[in-house]
């Protein structure tokens, strides 16, 4: 028995199934593209994490160097302050 558009129920089901297969194939292709993008994002995230670790290590080294510089500067200040407050006796 044909419907109003001249197609039987089976014909309509076959057409709808063909359309569905086409849509599924398109979605599968898009999923593949998305998977590729996720892979790139993962690679970039790993590179960013490595860079952040290097930056953190450099900041720790810089902080240590600043502490050492501060300690040496404080020692120099003490020496100069001692020389100003208690200058050596002339001829010493």
N, C-alpha and C positions, 0 to 999 in steps of 0.2 A: 504494500500500500504506500502510495506516494503522498507526501505532505503538500502543503500549499505552494511550496517553491519547486516542486517537481522532484525532490530527492526523497528516497526512502529513509526510514529511520536508520538503517544500517549504513547507508551512504553518508548521512549526516554524522554519525558516530565516527566513521572512517575519516571524514574531513576534519572533524574536531580532534581526533587522535593525531593526524598529520600535523595540525597546527601546534598541538601540545608538544610533539616531538621536536618541532622547530624551535619552540620557546625553550625547551629543556636544553637543546644544543647551544642556543645562544647563552643561556645562563651558565652552562658548563664552560664556555669560552671566557665569559666574564669572571668566573671563579678562578680560572687559570691566570688571568691577568692580575686579579687581586692577590693571588698567592705570590706572584712575582713581586708585586709592590710590597707585600708584607715581608718578603725576603730582603728587599732593599732597605726597608725601614729597620729591620733587625740588624742588618750590617751597619747602618748609620748609628743606631743606638749603641752598638758595641764599640764603635769607633769613638763616639762621644764619651762613653764611660771610661775608655782607656785614656782619653785626653783629660778628663776630670781627675782621674787618679794621678796622672803626671802633674797636673796643676796643684793638686793637694800636696803631693810630695815636695814640689818646688816651694810651696808656701811654708811648709814645715821647715825646710832648710833655711828659707829667708828669715823666719821667726827666730831660729837658733842663731843665725848670724847677727841678727839685730840684738838679741840678748847678749851675745859676746861683745858686740860693739858697745852696748850700754855699760857693761861691766868694766871694760877698758876705759871708757870715757869717765866713769865715776872714779876709777883709780887715778886717772890723770888729774881730775878735778881736786881730789884729796891732796895730791902731791903739790899742785900749784897753790891750793889754799894754804897748805902748811908753809910753803915758801913765802907767801905774802904775809901771813899772820906772824910767822916766826922766821924772818929772813936770816940767812946765815951771817954770822959775825964777820965783819970785814977782815980780810986777810985769811979767811978760812978756806 
